[in-house]
Amino acid sequence: MRKALLLSLIIFCSSSVFAQRKSKFKTKANSKAKQKIEWNGSLSYGNTVFLGDLRHNSSERYVPNIALSMRFNKEKSYKMGYQMAITAGKNSGESDFDITSFNRYFRSQYIQGHIAYRRAISRKTSTNSGKKIPQIHFLIGSGFYVADVMLFDLNIDEVNPVKEESINAIYIPMGLEASYYFEQGFGFMASITNNLYLNDKIDLYEVDNNGTDNQLMINIGLCYKIK
């Protein structure tokens, strides 16, 4: 009888321990499932507007500032994540050509990359219909900019630059990004970003009390999920 009771007690304790371990395993598994990290990316193309000292544009010498951007987003949850991006493009701008003694303009070819914090500021679905709607994210971060710059002075030489220099700068990207995915895992995106450079010589010209140079970037493109 004692042996039977002892055997029953051992079986009961063993089953309790097994059930407890199974419960803990399920809790951990559910917790990991909730914290599932997802990756997505985008390839976009657009135009930039240089907002520095030589910011003016004319119909005669204005050159469109194109930019190609590749971005990868690591989403730790629906609300928050991180972005890694690299962009290559052109910058250009000029002085006010109404002042003939100050006829200057610049051209540059650059590459820049940033890491940014990315946070959703919109819902996944419509509150009325329950259908999926475009997501909007706010981002802010820091990056590094490298460019080969040429400065021209029309009073000296209309063809050859008066100054050539390689410029690098730390910058702070801040902007909004909208994206919409189809069921197949790809979709469309659009973004508007202001890059604040911590250097006032992006255009090889510096005006006192005019602040640092900025670049407004507007891109549209394709986005895709990485599984």
N, C-alpha and C positions, 0 to 999 in steps of 0.2 A: 504494500500500500504506500509506504513511504517512498519507494522507488518510483511508483507511478506519479505521486504528487510532485516529486523532485523533477521528473521528466517533463511533466505538464508545465511547471514553473519555468524550466529552461526554455521550452518551446515558446511560452508566452513572452518572456523577456527578449528572446531572439527576434520574434515577430515585431515587437514594439520598437526595438532598435532599428530593424530593417525599414519599418514604416517611417520612422523619424528621419533616417538618412534619405529615403526616397522623397519625403516632403521637402527637405532642405535642398536636394538636387533640383526638384521642380521649381522651387523658389528662385534659385540661382539661375536656372535656365530661362525662367520668365523675365528675370531682371536683365539678363543679357539680351534677350529678344527685344525688350523695350529700349535698350541702349544700342541697338544695331546701327552701325556706322555705314552710311551710304556715300558713294562717290558719283559725281556727275561732272560734266565738262561742257565747254562751249567754244565755238570758233566764230569770231565776229569780225566785221569790217565796217569802217565808218570814217567820219571826218573829225578833225580836231580844230579848235580855235585857240590860237595862242593869245594869252592875256598878260603880256609883259610890257616892257617899256616901248618896244617896237611892235605895237599891237595893231596899227592901222592897216587897212587894205585898200588897194586901188584896182580899178578895172584893167590897168595896163600891166602891172607886175604881180598881181596876186596869183599865187600858186595854191591849189587845193592841198590841204594837209591831210593826207590819208593815213590810216592806221589799221594794222591787222593784229588782232588780239586772240590769244589762246588762254583759256582759264580752266582751272580744275577746282571743284568745290568738294570739301569734306564735310558732310552733314552729320553731326553727332546726334542731332534730334531734329524734329520738325522746325523748331524755333531757331536753333543756333548752329553755326558751323564756321568753317574757315575757307578762305580762298587763296589760291596761288595762281598768279597770272604773269604772262610775259607778253609784251607789246612791242612791235616794231613799226616805225612810221617816219613821217616828216613833219617838221615845224617850219613855219615861215611867218614873217611879219615885216612891217615897214613903218617908217616915220611918217609924219604928216607932210605930204608932198606939196602943200600950199606954201610951206617955208622952204624956199629953194636952197638956202644955205645949209639945210639939214636933211638932205636927200639920202637917207640910209635905209637899207633893208638887209635881212639876213635869211639864210637857208640852212637847214640842218637835217641830218639823217640820224635817228636815234634808236636805241633799244632800251627798254626799261622793264623791270619786274617788281612785283610787290606781293606781300602776304597780308591778308586783311581778315578782320573779324566780320562775319556775315550773319545777319539776324533777320528773320522773317517778320514783316510788319503787316501781313495780310493773312486771311484764312485760306485753308486748302479748298474748301467748298463753299458755295453760296448758302447763306442762312435761309433763304426763301425756297430755292429749288433743290438744294442739296447737290447740285452739279459741280464738277470741278471747274475752278476758275484760275486765271493767271496768278501766279505767286509773285509777290514783290518783296525784295530783300534790300535792306540797308547795309552798306559796308563802309568800313573805315580801317585803315592800316598804315603800313609804311613800306617804302620801296626804294630802289636805287635806279638812277637814270644816267646813261652814258650817251654822248652825242659828238659827232664831228660837225663843227659849226663854221660857216663862212659869213663874214660881214662885208657888205658892199657900200661904197660911198660914191654916188653918181657925180659928185663934184671933182673926184680924183680920177676914177676909172669906172666905166660903165660895164666892163666885161670881167675884169679880174678883181677878186676880193682884196680888200685892204688889210684884212685880218683873218687868219684861220687858226682854229684852236679846238682841242678836244676838251669837252666839259663833262663833269660828272656832278651829281647832286643827289642828296636824299630828298625824297618827296613823300607827301601824305595824300593818299587817294581817299576820296570820300564821295559816295554816290548812291544811286538807286539802280536796281537791276530787276527787270520783270521777265518771267519765263512761263511758258506753257508747254506741258508734255502731253503727247498722245499716248494711247495704250501701248504702242509699239516701243516706247522708251526714248523717243526723240521728239523734238519740238522746235519752237522758235523763241528767241530772246531779244531783248533790247535793253540798253543801258545808257545812263548818262553819269559821267564821273568828272569831278574836278580834281586835278592833281596840283597840289600846292607844293612848289619847289622851295627848299630851304637854301636858295641861291638866287641872287638877282642878276646873274650874268648868263642865263640860258641863251639869250640873244646877243651875247658879247657886248652888251651896252647896259649901263647902270644910271638910273636917274634917282637923285636923292629924294627921300620922303615919298617914294612911289610904291613901297612895299616889295615883296618878293614876286617872282614870276609865277603865273598860273597857266594851266592848260585845261580847257574844257573838251572832253571827249564824248562823242555820241556814236554809239555802235549798234548795229543790228546783225543777227546771225542765227546759227543753228545751235541747239543744245541737245545733249544726249546723256543717258544714264549709263554708268559703268557698273556692270554686275560682276 
